Amino acid sequence: MAALRITVAGKGGVGKTVISAVLARQLAQRGHRVLAVDCDDNPMLAISLGADTAAVAARPPIPTDFWTAVERAGEGRAAVLVEDAQLLIARHGIAAPDGVTLLGAPVVENDGCSSDARVRGMLGVLLGYGFDRVITDFEAGVDEPATSLGGLLNPADILLVVATPSPVALGTAKLIATIGRDAGVAALYGVANQVRSAVEARTMADEFAVMGLECIATIPSDPAIAAADAAGTSPLDGDPRSPALEALRGLAKRLGAGMAEAAR
């Protein structure tokens, strides 16, 4: 069975990279084979995962010709790898904590024809058949969702739309939700992050409901997350009693069980 493909998107600064990293490690802790894909042209997922950033940067650059299109009976044109998937993972991926595999390597120079983020994203899709869960951390904003969601570049099964309690973050979330729906993503959910009160939690749930999204997780504002970010470390390697981590454990549990099957 193909991996469940979970994409995380939102405005810059809403915490989507931390959420992507924590979910990847928590799903791996629950026994899933997890591929984490950094789809940002300024890749930072390794830091939040607690992976070796120097090792990521030192991986051989990913070529843009790792795939070809073939005709399949009843399916039309489909993308397939031109090399063995395990060889590509060994060459361009690295082992991150808790058994997560991180795809964040640089991409060969290609005169700007394909961004690093899109090349890594598509390779992550094609490598996903060797994993149970693929977590893709999108570049901040609406451009990456608008150009990549759906089709070969990112046929997401679940889109997590992350927002904080601010009008700008919620406005971006609304645009991303519309893009995801138009792209045919099977399941879209809101994630409220950096929530400071019960009033804000209710407001966020209401705002997501207006967008037609269930607020699947409410993550409290947490000094432990800010401290890890400032130190350049993974939150999972800090205070295990972190309220934000506890909220994300609940989300990881849902992504690892019945909710995941419903999204296929």
C-alpha positions, 0 to 999 in steps of 0.5 A: 500500500502507498504511503499516506501523504500528509502536507503541512502548509501555512503563512510564514511564522505560524510554526508549520516546520516545527509541527511537521518535524514533531509529527514525523518523529511522533509517528515514527515513535508509534512504529510508522516508517516515516519520510519527512520532505523539506519543500522549502527553498530555505530548508529548516526541517532538519533543525526541528527534527534534531537532524545533522544539518551539515550532513543534509547539506553534504548529501549529493545534489538531487538531479532533476531527471530522476523520473520519467513518464510512462503510459499505464493501461487505465491510468494514462501517463504516470511518473516513475523513478529511473533508479532504484528507490533505495539507492536514491534514499541512500544517496540523497536522504539522511537518517533523523532521530526516531528512525525518520528519513529526511529528504532535504538535500540540495538540488543540481543547478538547473537555471531556475527551471525547477525550484529545490522545493518542487524537486524534493517534493516530487521525489518524496512522492515517488519515494513514498511507496517505501514508507507508511507516512510521508510528511511534506513541509511546504514553503510558507505562503500560498505560492507552493500550494498553488503550484504543487498541490495535486497531480505529480508534484504533491498528490496529498491525501491530507492537508493540514492548514496551520494558522495562529490567532492573527487575521493575516495568518487566518487569511492565508489559511483561507486561501490555502484551504481553497487551493487544496479543495480545488486541487482535489485533496481528499481531507483538509483540516485546520491546526490552531497554533500558538493559542493563548487562551480558551477564547482564542481556541474557540475563535480559531475553531469558529474561523476554521469552520467558516472555511469548511475545516475541522480544527483538528488540533489546538496547540497552546503557546508554549515557552518550550517551543520558543526556547527550542527554536531559539537554541536551534534544537528539536522540541522533542529533545527538550521538556517532555512535559511540553503542553504543545508536544502533548497536543501534537501527540494527540494529532499524531495518534489520529494521523496514525489510526482511523483518520488516516484510513478514512483519507485514503 
